[in-house]
Amino acid sequence: MSDRDMPAVLQLLEQLKPALEPLNRAKLKAIVEELVAHRAPMGGQWQVLAQVLADVGELALARAAIDLFVEVSGSTHAALYRKAAFLAHAGSWREADTLLRALPETVPDPVANAYSRGVAALNLGRRDEARRHFERVTAARPHAGSAWLGLAMATDLAREPAIVDRLAAAGHSMERAAPTERAAYDYALATVLAGRGEHAPAFAAVARGAQRMKASVGFDRDADRRQAAEALDGYDATRIADLARRQTEPTDRTAFVTGLPRSGTTLVEQVLTAHSAIDAGAETGALALLAGEIGGAGCPAVERHVAAEGAASAARLWHRWLDERFRATGRVVDKSVDTSRYLGLVATLLPEAPLVWITRDPLDRAWSCFRTNFLGGALPWSYDLEDIAAHFRLEDMLLAQWQQILGERLLVVSYEALVDEPQAWIRRILVHCGLTEEPQVFAPHANGRPVATASMVQVRRPIGRESVRSAELYRQFLEPFMTAYYG
């Protein structure tokens, strides 16, 4: 940066804080674009900005910011490691993995390096490699609960007595670990106990972990109810049709797959992304960003936005976000867990996008959610059986309402029916999404794409009925859910 650029940079920096508090995506983007053009001397702040920009969907600019961070840091190994962390956060797991593998195993230290590489390998389906990395971590730091949980996902620990002995011995070390690490350890221990058929101790371990997570992240049932109500606010078939007719942009690029976690949504995503016309899929979270852009998720907010800006602007913003996230021009699958709360936005602003909702037996789904430690406490309702029931009831209500409003536009797929008759149901899904039949979609376990959800291990296996009625062995412990859900 030249000296004559300094006054402009200082002026831009003065504008930066107001753009961050409260966050104004468009203003932030404009300011950072100029800062990047001036190559402003912001040092480590480039890394912070990259994270913020990624979180608001501005991935191209975020990449420019993280590259400047690496450059001003002298392209050190430590800076490149942080870039790998950024890429992983942005969902670019193959790039992150390639960068990590090129770094010395001592960066930033052997344990952190091994853990990062283990997570990347697990998400990319390389379970044996993931196991080696997680074993290194747990050997060096027995109180690393997240590494124990990663190891439990990478291998069947119930058949590994030597590792199980180390896991049991590590229980003493967990007393000095952070609550979330202790929780991860509890979930790992539960996986081993369940694999051994020790169902009561397994449930007790899950309950301990869930209790620790609930204390760490909390859950507001009233806020959940308010969000569900806003999702439906003002929508009916007539108003949706009227708004949809105003869209002038093509909007069939995205196929949305929704449903509660652990219902089979990742399996359907694997089916669709195996198709040659589908370039990528992910939990983008971008519908929440779109709702923020237009001022809400309800129909009144959409109507105000369309009246002021037109419908095309929202579609163009959506497609730019897709371009920056996936770097491809083909179709994509969005499997974000909160899509049920934004189907009105999709129906009105992206009216050609296929919609698929996956259902599953409530008890199987509840037990699967409860025993899963979702990344970073991302699903705070999943750590209490009564909270799970309350959230499930809201989602049931949303499904019933969206079915009534959207009709055949929303394809509802039963997980049990899908695994019983995969050929027939995969064909129905393909037709609904406007895709021709291709042989590889019937073998979704062979799809080598990165999978960063809790189903990353299950979807690498052929379609089967192993998960049907999986909660029966725990039915007696799930009474609080059944009372709250069915009562």
C-alpha positions as CSV (number, residue, x, y, z in Angstrom):
1,M,0.0,0.0,0.0
2,S,1.3,3.4,-0.9
3,D,1.4,6.4,1.5
4,R,-1.2,8.3,-0.6
5,D,-3.7,5.5,0.1
6,M,-3.4,5.9,3.9
7,P,-6.1,8.6,4.3
8,A,-8.6,6.6,2.3
9,V,-7.8,3.5,4.4
10,L,-8.2,5.3,7.7
11,Q,-11.6,6.7,6.5
12,L,-12.7,3.2,5.6
13,L,-11.6,1.8,9.0
14,E,-13.7,4.5,10.7
15,Q,-16.7,3.1,8.7
16,L,-16.0,-0.5,9.5
17,K,-17.2,-0.7,13.1
18,P,-20.6,0.8,12.3
19,A,-21.0,-1.8,9.6
20,L,-20.2,-4.6,12.1
21,E,-22.4,-3.4,14.9
22,P,-25.2,-4.2,14.0
23,L,-24.0,-6.2,11.1
24,N,-24.8,-4.7,7.7
25,R,-23.8,-7.2,5.1
26,A,-23.9,-4.9,2.0
27,K,-22.1,-2.0,3.8
28,L,-19.5,-4.4,5.2
29,K,-18.9,-5.9,1.8
30,A,-18.4,-2.5,0.1
31,I,-16.0,-1.3,2.8
32,V,-13.9,-4.5,2.8
33,E,-13.7,-4.6,-1.0
34,E,-12.0,-1.2,-0.9
35,L,-9.8,-2.3,2.0
36,V,-8.7,-5.3,-0.1
37,A,-8.1,-3.1,-3.1
38,H,-5.9,-0.8,-1.0
39,R,-4.2,-3.9,0.6
40,A,-4.7,-2.2,3.9
41,P,-2.2,-3.0,6.6
42,M,-4.6,-4.8,8.9
43,G,-2.4,-7.7,10.0
44,G,-4.3,-10.3,12.0
45,Q,-7.6,-8.5,11.6
46,W,-7.8,-9.9,8.0
47,Q,-8.4,-13.3,9.6
48,V,-11.2,-11.9,11.8
49,L,-12.8,-10.2,8.8
50,A,-12.5,-13.4,6.7
51,Q,-14.5,-15.3,9.4
52,V,-17.2,-12.6,9.6
53,L,-17.5,-12.4,5.8
54,A,-17.9,-16.2,5.5
55,D,-20.6,-16.1,8.1
56,V,-22.7,-13.7,6.0
57,G,-22.2,-15.5,2.7
58,E,-19.5,-13.4,1.2
59,L,-17.1,-16.2,0.6
60,A,-15.2,-14.7,-2.4
61,L,-14.3,-11.7,-0.4
62,A,-13.6,-13.8,2.7
63,R,-11.1,-15.8,0.7
64,A,-9.4,-12.6,-0.4
65,A,-9.2,-11.5,3.2
66,I,-7.7,-14.8,4.4
67,D,-5.2,-14.7,1.6
68,L,-4.1,-11.2,2.6
69,F,-3.8,-12.5,6.2
70,V,-1.5,-15.3,5.0
71,E,0.5,-12.8,2.9
72,V,1.0,-10.2,5.6
73,S,2.0,-13.0,8.0
74,G,4.8,-14.0,5.7
75,S,3.1,-17.2,4.5
76,T,4.2,-18.9,7.6
77,H,3.1,-22.4,8.4
78,A,1.0,-21.1,11.3
79,A,-0.8,-18.7,9.0
80,L,-1.5,-21.5,6.5
81,Y,-2.9,-23.6,9.3
82,R,-5.3,-20.9,10.1
83,K,-6.3,-20.7,6.5
84,A,-7.0,-24.4,6.6
85,A,-9.3,-23.8,9.6
86,F,-11.1,-21.1,7.7
87,L,-11.6,-23.3,4.7
88,A,-13.0,-26.1,6.9
89,H,-15.4,-23.6,8.5
90,A,-16.5,-22.5,5.0
91,G,-17.2,-26.1,4.0
92,S,-14.2,-26.4,1.6
93,W,-13.1,-29.7,3.2
94,R,-11.0,-30.9,0.2
95,E,-9.0,-27.7,0.1
96,A,-8.6,-27.7,3.8
97,D,-7.4,-31.3,3.8
98,T,-4.9,-30.6,1.0
99,L,-3.5,-27.7,2.8
100,L,-3.2,-29.6,6.1
101,R,-1.4,-32.5,4.5
102,A,1.1,-30.1,3.0
103,L,2.0,-28.7,6.4
104,P,4.5,-30.2,8.8
105,E,2.8,-32.4,11.4
106,T,4.2,-30.1,14.2
107,V,2.1,-27.1,13.0
108,P,0.7,-25.5,15.2
109,D,1.6,-28.4,17.5
110,P,1.5,-32.2,16.9
111,V,-1.7,-32.7,18.8
112,A,-3.7,-29.9,17.2
113,N,-2.4,-30.9,13.8
114,A,-3.4,-34.5,14.3
115,Y,-6.9,-33.6,15.5
116,S,-7.5,-31.3,12.5
117,R,-6.3,-33.9,10.1
118,G,-8.4,-36.5,11.8
119,V,-11.6,-34.4,11.4
120,A,-10.8,-33.7,7.8
121,A,-10.1,-37.4,7.0
122,L,-13.4,-38.4,8.8
123,N,-15.5,-35.9,6.8
124,L,-13.9,-37.2,3.6
125,G,-14.6,-40.8,4.3
126,R,-11.0,-41.9,5.1
127,R,-11.9,-43.6,8.4
128,D,-8.6,-45.6,8.9
129,E,-6.6,-42.4,8.5
130,A,-8.9,-40.6,10.9
131,R,-8.5,-43.3,13.4
132,R,-4.7,-43.0,13.3
133,H,-4.9,-39.3,13.9
134,F,-7.4,-39.5,16.7
135,E,-5.4,-42.2,18.4
136,R,-2.4,-39.9,18.4
137,V,-4.4,-37.2,20.1
138,T,-5.9,-39.4,22.8
139,A,-2.5,-40.9,23.6
140,A,-1.0,-37.4,24.1
141,R,-4.1,-35.8,25.7
142,P,-6.4,-38.3,27.4
143,H,-8.7,-35.5,28.5
144,A,-9.4,-34.5,24.8
145,G,-13.1,-35.6,24.8
146,S,-13.7,-34.5,21.2
147,A,-10.9,-36.7,20.0
148,W,-12.4,-39.7,21.8
149,L,-15.7,-39.0,20.1
150,G,-14.0,-38.7,16.7
151,L,-12.3,-42.1,17.4
152,A,-15.6,-43.6,18.3
153,M,-17.0,-42.4,15.0
154,A,-14.0,-43.6,13.0
155,T,-14.0,-47.2,14.3
156,D,-16.1,-49.7,16.2
157,L,-14.5,-49.3,19.6
158,A,-16.6,-52.1,21.1
159,R,-14.3,-54.5,19.1
160,E,-11.1,-52.7,20.2
161,P,-10.5,-53.8,23.9
162,A,-7.1,-52.1,24.1
163,I,-8.5,-48.7,23.1
164,V,-11.6,-49.2,25.3
165,D,-9.2,-49.8,28.3
166,R,-7.5,-46.4,27.5
167,L,-10.9,-44.8,27.1
168,A,-12.0,-46.1,30.6
169,A,-8.7,-45.0,32.1
170,A,-9.1,-41.5,30.6
171,G,-12.2,-41.0,32.7
172,H,-10.0,-39.7,35.6
173,S,-8.4,-37.1,33.3
174,M,-11.8,-35.7,32.2
175,E,-12.3,-34.1,35.6
176,R,-10.1,-31.2,34.6
177,A,-11.6,-30.9,31.1
178,A,-14.0,-28.3,29.9
179,P,-17.7,-29.2,30.2
180,T,-18.1,-29.6,26.4
181,E,-15.0,-31.9,26.3
182,R,-16.4,-34.0,29.2
183,A,-19.7,-34.2,27.3
184,A,-17.9,-35.4,24.1
185,Y,-16.2,-38.1,26.2
186,D,-19.6,-39.2,27.6
187,Y,-21.0,-39.6,24.1
188,A,-17.9,-41.6,23.1
189,L,-18.3,-43.9,26.1
190,A,-22.0,-44.3,25.3
191,T,-21.1,-45.5,21.8
192,V,-18.8,-48.2,23.2
193,L,-21.4,-49.3,25.8
194,A,-24.2,-49.5,23.2
195,G,-21.9,-51.5,20.9
196,R,-21.5,-54.0,23.7
197,G,-25.2,-54.2,24.3
198,E,-25.0,-52.5,27.7
199,H,-28.1,-50.3,27.1
200,A,-28.8,-48.9,30.5
201,P,-25.2,-47.7,31.1
202,A,-25.1,-46.4,27.5
203,F,-28.2,-44.3,28.1
204,A,-26.8,-43.0,31.3
205,A,-23.6,-41.9,29.6
206,V,-25.7,-40.1,26.9
207,A,-27.8,-38.4,29.5
208,R,-24.7,-37.2,31.4
209,G,-23.3,-35.7,28.2
210,A,-26.6,-34.2,27.2
211,Q,-26.9,-32.6,30.6
212,R,-23.5,-31.0,30.3
213,M,-24.3,-29.7,26.8
214,K,-27.6,-28.3,27.9
215,A,-25.9,-26.4,30.7
216,S,-23.4,-25.0,28.2
217,V,-25.7,-23.9,25.3
218,G,-29.2,-23.7,26.7
219,F,-32.5,-23.7,24.8
220,D,-35.4,-21.3,24.6
221,R,-38.6,-23.0,23.8
222,D,-40.5,-19.8,23.5
223,A,-38.1,-18.5,20.9
224,D,-38.4,-21.7,19.0
225,R,-42.2,-21.3,19.0
226,R,-42.0,-17.7,17.8
227,Q,-39.7,-18.7,14.9
228,A,-42.1,-21.4,13.8
229,A,-45.0,-19.0,13.9
230,E,-43.0,-16.4,11.8
231,A,-42.2,-19.2,9.3
232,L,-45.9,-19.5,8.4
233,D,-47.0,-15.9,9.0
234,G,-49.3,-14.8,6.2
235,Y,-48.6,-17.6,3.8
236,D,-51.3,-19.3,1.8
237,A,-51.4,-20.8,-1.7
238,T,-52.8,-17.7,-3.3
239,R,-50.3,-15.2,-1.9
240,I,-47.4,-17.5,-2.7
241,A,-48.6,-18.0,-6.3
242,D,-49.0,-14.2,-6.7
243,L,-45.4,-13.5,-5.4
244,A,-43.9,-16.4,-7.4
245,R,-45.3,-15.0,-10.6
246,R,-43.3,-11.9,-10.1
247,Q,-40.0,-13.8,-10.2
248,T,-38.2,-13.2,-13.5
249,E,-35.0,-15.1,-12.7
250,P,-34.5,-18.8,-13.3
251,T,-34.7,-20.5,-9.8
252,D,-34.4,-24.2,-10.4
253,R,-30.7,-24.5,-9.6
254,T,-31.2,-25.5,-5.9
255,A,-33.0,-28.6,-4.7
256,F,-33.9,-28.2,-1.0
257,V,-33.9,-31.3,1.2
258,T,-35.4,-30.8,4.7
259,G,-36.7,-32.7,7.7
260,L,-35.5,-33.1,11.2
261,P,-31.9,-34.2,11.8
262,R,-31.4,-38.0,11.9
263,S,-34.3,-38.5,9.6
264,G,-32.4,-39.6,6.5
265,T,-31.8,-36.2,4.9
266,T,-28.1,-36.8,4.4
267,L,-28.9,-40.1,2.6
268,V,-31.2,-38.3,0.2
269,E,-28.5,-35.7,-0.3
270,Q,-26.1,-38.5,-1.1
271,V,-28.5,-39.8,-3.7
272,L,-29.0,-36.5,-5.4
273,T,-25.3,-35.4,-5.3
274,A,-24.4,-38.7,-7.0
275,H,-26.2,-37.5,-10.1
276,S,-24.1,-36.0,-12.9
277,A,-26.3,-32.9,-13.0
278,I,-25.7,-32.0,-9.4
279,D,-22.4,-30.4,-8.7
280,A,-22.5,-30.1,-4.9
281,G,-24.5,-30.2,-1.7
282,A,-24.2,-28.8,1.8
283,E,-25.9,-27.3,4.8
284,T,-25.5,-23.7,3.6
285,G,-27.5,-21.9,6.2
286,A,-28.1,-19.3,3.5
287,L,-31.9,-19.1,3.8
288,A,-31.5,-17.5,7.2
289,L,-29.2,-14.9,5.6
290,L,-31.8,-14.3,2.9
291,A,-34.4,-13.8,5.5
292,G,-32.1,-11.2,7.2
293,E,-31.7,-9.4,3.8
294,I,-35.4,-9.0,3.2
295,G,-36.4,-8.3,6.8
296,G,-38.0,-11.6,8.0
297,A,-39.2,-15.0,7.0
298,G,-42.9,-14.3,7.0
299,C,-45.1,-13.4,3.9
300,P,-45.5,-9.7,4.9
301,A,-41.7,-9.3,4.8
302,V,-41.5,-10.9,1.4
303,E,-44.3,-8.7,0.1
304,R,-42.6,-5.5,1.3
305,H,-39.3,-6.6,-0.2
306,V,-40.8,-7.5,-3.6
307,A,-42.7,-4.2,-3.7
308,A,-39.6,-2.2,-3.0
309,E,-36.8,-4.2,-4.7
310,G,-38.5,-6.7,-7.0
311,A,-38.2,-10.5,-6.7
312,A,-35.3,-10.9,-9.0
313,S,-32.8,-9.2,-6.6
314,A,-33.2,-11.9,-4.0
315,A,-32.7,-14.7,-6.6
316,R,-29.6,-13.0,-8.0
317,L,-28.2,-12.7,-4.5
318,W,-29.0,-16.3,-3.8
319,H,-27.2,-17.5,-6.9
320,R,-24.2,-15.3,-6.2
321,W,-23.9,-16.9,-2.8
322,L,-24.1,-20.4,-4.5
323,D,-21.4,-19.4,-7.0
324,E,-19.1,-18.3,-4.2
325,R,-19.7,-21.3,-2.0
326,F,-19.5,-24.1,-4.6
327,R,-17.4,-22.6,-7.5
328,A,-19.5,-24.4,-10.0
329,T,-22.3,-23.7,-12.4
330,G,-24.4,-26.9,-12.0
331,R,-27.2,-27.6,-9.7
332,V,-26.8,-27.9,-5.9
333,V,-28.5,-29.5,-3.0
334,D,-29.2,-27.4,0.2
335,K,-29.8,-29.6,3.2
336,S,-29.8,-27.0,5.9
337,V,-31.5,-28.2,9.1
338,D,-33.6,-25.1,9.5
339,T,-35.1,-25.1,6.0
340,S,-38.6,-25.8,7.4
341,R,-38.5,-22.3,8.9
342,Y,-37.9,-20.7,5.5
343,L,-40.0,-22.6,3.0
344,G,-42.1,-19.6,2.5
345,L,-39.1,-17.7,1.2
346,V,-38.3,-20.6,-1.2
347,A,-41.8,-20.9,-2.4
348,T,-42.1,-17.2,-3.2
349,L,-38.6,-16.1,-4.2
350,L,-37.2,-19.4,-5.6
351,P,-40.5,-20.8,-7.0
352,E,-38.9,-23.4,-9.4
353,A,-36.7,-25.1,-6.7
354,P,-37.8,-28.7,-5.8
355,L,-38.7,-29.3,-2.2
356,V,-38.2,-32.7,-0.4
357,W,-39.1,-33.3,3.2
358,I,-37.9,-36.6,4.9
359,T,-39.8,-38.0,7.9
360,R,-38.9,-40.9,10.2
361,D,-40.5,-42.7,13.2
362,P,-40.5,-40.2,16.0
363,L,-39.1,-42.4,18.7
364,D,-36.2,-43.6,16.5
365,R,-35.5,-40.0,15.5
366,A,-35.7,-38.8,19.1
367,W,-33.2,-41.4,20.4
368,S,-30.9,-40.7,17.5
369,C,-30.9,-37.0,18.1
370,F,-30.5,-37.4,21.9
371,R,-27.5,-39.7,21.5
372,T,-25.8,-37.4,19.0
373,N,-23.5,-34.6,20.1
374,F,-24.1,-32.2,17.3
375,L,-21.1,-30.1,16.5
376,G,-20.6,-27.2,18.9
377,G,-24.0,-27.5,20.4
378,A,-25.5,-26.5,17.1
379,L,-28.9,-28.0,18.0
380,P,-29.6,-26.9,21.6
381,W,-33.0,-28.6,21.7
382,S,-31.4,-32.0,21.3
383,Y,-30.0,-32.3,24.8
384,D,-33.3,-32.8,26.7
385,L,-36.0,-35.3,25.9
386,E,-38.8,-32.9,26.6
387,D,-37.1,-30.2,24.6
388,I,-36.8,-32.7,21.7
389,A,-40.5,-33.5,22.0
390,A,-41.4,-29.7,21.9
391,H,-39.3,-29.1,18.9
392,F,-40.6,-32.2,17.1
393,R,-44.2,-31.1,17.7
394,L,-43.4,-27.7,16.1
395,E,-41.9,-29.4,13.1
396,D,-44.9,-31.7,12.8
397,M,-47.1,-28.6,12.7
398,L,-44.9,-26.9,10.1
399,L,-45.0,-30.1,7.9
400,A,-48.8,-30.3,8.1
401,Q,-49.2,-26.6,7.2
402,W,-46.6,-26.6,4.4
403,Q,-48.2,-29.7,2.9
404,Q,-51.6,-28.0,2.9
405,I,-50.2,-24.8,1.4
406,L,-47.7,-26.2,-1.1
407,G,-49.5,-29.3,-2.1
408,E,-47.5,-31.5,-4.6
409,R,-44.7,-29.0,-4.7
410,L,-43.5,-30.6,-1.5
411,L,-42.5,-34.3,-1.8
412,V,-42.7,-36.0,1.6
413,V,-40.6,-39.2,1.8
414,S,-40.7,-41.7,4.7
415,Y,-37.3,-42.9,5.7
416,E,-38.7,-46.4,6.4
417,A,-40.3,-46.5,3.0
418,L,-37.1,-45.3,1.4
419,V,-35.0,-48.1,2.9
420,D,-37.6,-50.7,2.3
421,E,-38.0,-49.8,-1.4
422,P,-35.0,-47.7,-2.3
423,Q,-35.3,-48.2,-6.1
424,A,-38.9,-47.0,-6.2
425,W,-38.4,-44.0,-3.9
426,I,-35.2,-42.9,-5.4
427,R,-37.0,-42.8,-8.8
428,R,-39.7,-40.7,-7.3
429,I,-37.2,-38.3,-5.8
430,L,-35.4,-38.0,-9.1
431,V,-38.6,-37.2,-11.0
432,H,-39.6,-34.6,-8.4
433,C,-36.2,-32.9,-8.8
434,G,-36.3,-33.0,-12.6
435,L,-33.4,-35.5,-12.9
436,T,-33.0,-38.4,-15.3
437,E,-32.3,-41.8,-14.0
438,E,-28.6,-42.7,-13.6
439,P,-27.2,-46.0,-12.1
440,Q,-24.9,-44.4,-9.6
441,V,-27.7,-42.7,-7.6
442,F,-28.9,-46.2,-6.5
443,A,-25.6,-46.7,-4.7
444,P,-25.3,-43.5,-2.6
445,H,-22.7,-45.1,-0.3
446,A,-20.2,-45.0,-3.1
447,N,-20.6,-41.3,-3.4
448,G,-17.2,-39.9,-2.3
449,R,-18.2,-36.3,-1.6
450,P,-17.3,-34.8,1.7
451,V,-19.9,-35.3,4.4
452,A,-19.6,-33.1,7.5
453,T,-22.8,-34.0,9.3
454,A,-23.5,-36.5,12.1
455,S,-24.4,-39.1,9.5
456,M,-20.9,-39.1,7.9
457,V,-20.3,-42.7,8.8
458,Q,-23.8,-44.2,8.2
459,V,-24.1,-42.8,4.6
460,R,-20.8,-44.6,3.6
461,R,-22.7,-47.9,4.0
462,P,-25.2,-49.4,1.6
463,I,-28.9,-48.6,2.2
464,G,-30.3,-50.9,4.8
465,R,-32.8,-51.3,7.7
466,E,-30.3,-51.2,10.5
467,S,-31.6,-47.9,11.9
468,V,-35.3,-48.9,11.7
469,R,-36.7,-49.4,15.2
470,S,-33.3,-48.6,16.7
471,A,-34.9,-47.0,19.7
472,E,-36.8,-50.1,20.9
473,L,-33.9,-51.2,23.2
474,Y,-34.1,-47.8,24.9
475,R,-37.9,-47.4,25.0
476,Q,-38.1,-47.6,28.8
477,F,-35.6,-44.7,29.1
478,L,-37.4,-42.5,26.6
479,E,-40.6,-42.2,28.6
480,P,-40.1,-38.4,29.1
481,F,-40.1,-37.9,25.4
482,M,-43.1,-40.1,24.7
483,T,-45.1,-38.4,27.4
484,A,-44.3,-34.9,26.2
485,Y,-44.7,-35.8,22.5
486,Y,-47.7,-38.0,22.4
487,G,-49.4,-36.8,25.6
